[in-house]
Amino acid sequence: MKTQYFTATSLDGFIADSRNSLDWLFQFGGGPGEDYDRFIEQVGAIAMGSTTYEWLLENEIYKDPENPKPWSYKQPCWVFTSRSLRLVEGADVRFVKGDVVAVHREMTVAANGANVWVVGGGELVGQFHDHGLLDDIFLGVAPVILGGGAPLLPRRISTPPLKLISSKVIEGAFLQLHYEVQKD
């Protein structure tokens, strides 16, 4: 069981632009790809921040309010928030706040040996890293420069450095990087 961060990023290290938009990413078309499909099959629990959750509600689930889409995850999802948020009907979503350590323990039990995916945002991923809970980072690096926005991971991680496990070109545009988080 590993706790992993799988995301797309611009060349200059942003996961969303200054308007919290992912239009820069969607210009490449298609779905998330076979690497994502393999990744998600091994996930037993999901953690996400409230901004990511709200983005999913606005841009995926309720984009057409007359015809809402179903929640796309089968795994239980813990949303870290200090606010009241709308619950998606039929989704196994649990709203939590506070320390990620206690919630991570709960998530690993629910994952039952499968991996935990910390979807984002970067600040939430950083909290998992700060407590030594983050094991892997998977980055789909897109050939765009945003110049600002939501940072990939707003933490300094330099000692020990991340260990590169693999790299490959995806669909001629993205560079898929897999890093292992080294523990002190």
N, C-alpha and C positions, 0 to 999 in steps of 0.2 A: 504494500500500500504506500502510495506517494501522494504528496500534496503538490499540485502542479499549477502553473500559470501558463495558459495557452492564449495567445492574442496576436493581433496584427499591429504593426507599428510603422510609422513613417521613417524615412532615413534619419531624420533629426530627432527621433525618439518620442513621438506623440501618438496616443491611441485614439484621440478624437481632436478635431480642430477647435479653434477658439469659440465656435458657436455650439460646441458639443455635438457636431455632425460627423457622420461617417461617410458622407458623399464621396470623399476622396478615395475611400476603399471600394465603394460599390461601383465606381466607374470601370472596374476591371471585370464586372459581370460575373456570371456563374455563381455557384454556391461555395461553401467553405472548402470543398475538396475532399479527396480520399484520406489525406493525413488527418483531417478533423474527424472524419467518420471513424477511423481506427482509434483515434484518441477518445472520442466520446463513448465508444463501446466499453472502454475500461474505466469509466467514471461511475462511482456509486453515490456521490454526494457533491453538491455544488454550493459555493459561497459567492455572493455578489454584493456589491455596494448598492445603495439606494439610487444613485444616479444611473447606474447600469440598468437596474430594474425598471426605473421610470422610462429610460430610453426604449427598452423592449416594449413596454406598454404602449408608448406613443407611436413608435415606428414599426412595430410588428403586430402586436395583439389587437390594438384598437386603432390602427391606421385608418381603417374603414369602420367607424363606430356602428354602422348598421349590420356589418358582417364581421364580428370579431373572430380572429383566428384562435385556435386552441394553443395552450401553453406547449412549447416545443420540447420540453424536457420531461423524461420519465422519472429521473432521479429526484430525490428530495432536494429542495433548495433553501438555503438560509440566506435571508436578505438582511444585511447589517444596516440599521437605520435608527434614527432618533425621532422620526416623524411617523405619523399614521399614513399608510399607503394603501391603495386599492388592491384587493386580493383578486387574482384571476380565478374564475370559477373552474373547479376541477383540478387545479394545480396544487401540488404538495409544496407550498411555500410557507416558510416559517420566518416571521419577522423577529429579529434579535438585535440587542445592542450591548455595548460593553466589550469586555476583554475577549479577544479571539481564541485564547487558549481553552477556556471552558467549552466554548461552542465547537472548537475543533475536535475535542474529545467526543462530543455528541455526534458530530459528523462522521468520524471514523467508525464509530459503532454502527451507524446507519449504513455506511458504505460497505460494511461486511467484507472487508478484504480488498475491495476495489479502490480506485484512486479518488482523491478529493480534488476538484477543479475550482480554483479561485479565479473566477471570470474577470473580475475587476470591480472597481478601478484600481489604478496604481497605488493609491494610498492604502486601500484595504490589503492588497498584496504585500505592500511594505510592512504592514502590521504583522502579517504571518511570518515574513522574513525576520523581523525584529525579534520574534520569539523562537526562532530556530525551527519553524514548522514548514518552511518552503523547501521542496526538494528539487524541482525542475522548473525551467523556464523554456517555453516553446514560443519562438517569435517568427511570425511571417512578416518579413521586412518588405514593404511596398516601395516602389521607385518614385516616391513623392517627397517633397519637403514642405512641411506645413508652417514652419516659422513660429509656432506657438500652439497652445492648446492644453489638453490633459496629458501630463507626462506618463511615459511608460511605467516607470517605477521611481517615485520621488524619494529615493534613498541612495546613499553612497554605499556601494558594495565593491570594495577594492581589496580587502584583505580578510580572508583569503579570496582570490579572484574566482569568478565562475569558471567551470571546466567545460570546454566545448566538447560535446558528445558527437554531434553530426551537423552537417550542412548540406543543403541541396537546393537546386533551382526548381521552383514550382510554376508550372504553366508559363514559362518564359518571362515572367515578370517579378515574381516573389523569390526571395531567398528565405528558406525555412531553416532556422537555427534552433538547435536543442542544446541547452546548457544545463549542467548539473550544479546545484548550489552546494558549494563546499562548506563544511561545518568547521568551526574553530576547534 
